[in-house]
């Protein structure tokens, strides 16, 4: 079949973004093909032909792959994969407030949200192609380790309530044998306990479970105006030519805080309680009290005199922020929005936090049905959505390749 005809036929069933994920190219490349600015490379024609052969599946309303969402939070990792035609078939999240936000934003799910993963038997988990899990990071994060030490508590895998939850993920991988998985955690996981924690994770995934793994620390500030480094671990049941070198960082101007801050000039609609009035100005409740502002300035001065780097993070519209944490609800000190030298700064609103994590786009705005305190915790614990979307883009062609290879083997067996 001629490439142009194939392309137009396949586009009946797949969006440009979905097609790009299947073929391992950028959506802009698909756009150039359709505009006649470039042609489909011959090496991609077999994959395009296979998509044409299976295109009718999409026409019937089916999805191209299935996945499960463990330690789901509010669905940040899920959003990265769902945009490429994936269907979530199982969700686990123990926090009732996070589950409330999750339900509000994914009302179409035909499954209930399961709670504590330690109480879920593997047989309760449906078969799936991809396992997604942002397993708890507190046992391994710098802040989490410091707090646990100060309280005389164990951390890492010795933390019986959180650190061992990785092994529940491993338990499900062992039982269900998905084609691939994605695990996400804090950068500090690499060096925790002098590298022993991460070494145990890798040995479990590779030696015990037999998966081929790849990992990389990715900084979200390429996509959003926030310095946020997280480790992403990708694994495949079959050996694959996957490489994190295929990540495509956004080109052009780096995002800055003015991309996510409320403009307060009437150009956006007011969203009570975050913004009010005809100009959609930020609610004054987000401005720091005089007492809190004086405390934070004194705290920063004390640590500066002692030679420490602790203090508040004040941002201007052209800046990139520090990492948003789950403790942001306490005082907002890591990201305070300047209101000029003579005015007290303010916290971000939950809507601005959603934008800072990449949840909101021109076509979708996340619903926030919980209190500010819970919203701050949820966004601080979440992932940068466009990072997950880019990792999904380079992962999924290898997942689809396993699917096609399996179908071909089944076809050959049926001929015997």
Secondary structure as UniProt FT lines:
FT   HELIX           3..10
FT   TURN            11..13
FT   HELIX           16..23
FT   HELIX           27..35
FT   HELIX           42..44
FT   HELIX           45..59
FT   TURN            60..61
FT   STRAND          65..70
FT   TURN            73..74
FT   HELIX           76..82
FT   TURN            83..85
FT   STRAND          86..92
FT   HELIX           96..105
FT   TURN            107..108
FT   STRAND          113..114
FT   HELIX           117..119
FT   HELIX           122..124
FT   STRAND          130..133
FT   TURN            138..140
FT   HELIX           142..150
FT   TURN            151..152
FT   HELIX           156..158
FT   TURN            160..164
FT   HELIX           165..176
FT   STRAND          180..186
FT   HELIX           187..189
FT   TURN            190..191
FT   HELIX           192..195
FT   HELIX           196..203
FT   HELIX           204..208
FT   STRAND          212..219
FT   HELIX           220..222
FT   STRAND          229..236
FT   HELIX           244..246
FT   HELIX           257..259
FT   TURN            272..274
FT   STRAND          275..276
FT   TURN            277..280
FT   STRAND          281..282
FT   HELIX           284..286
FT   HELIX           290..305
FT   TURN            306..307
FT   STRAND          314..315
FT   TURN            317..318
FT   TURN            326..327
FT   HELIX           328..331
FT   TURN            333..334
FT   STRAND          336..337
FT   TURN            341..342
FT   HELIX           350..356
FT   TURN            357..358
FT   HELIX           372..380
FT   HELIX           385..415
//
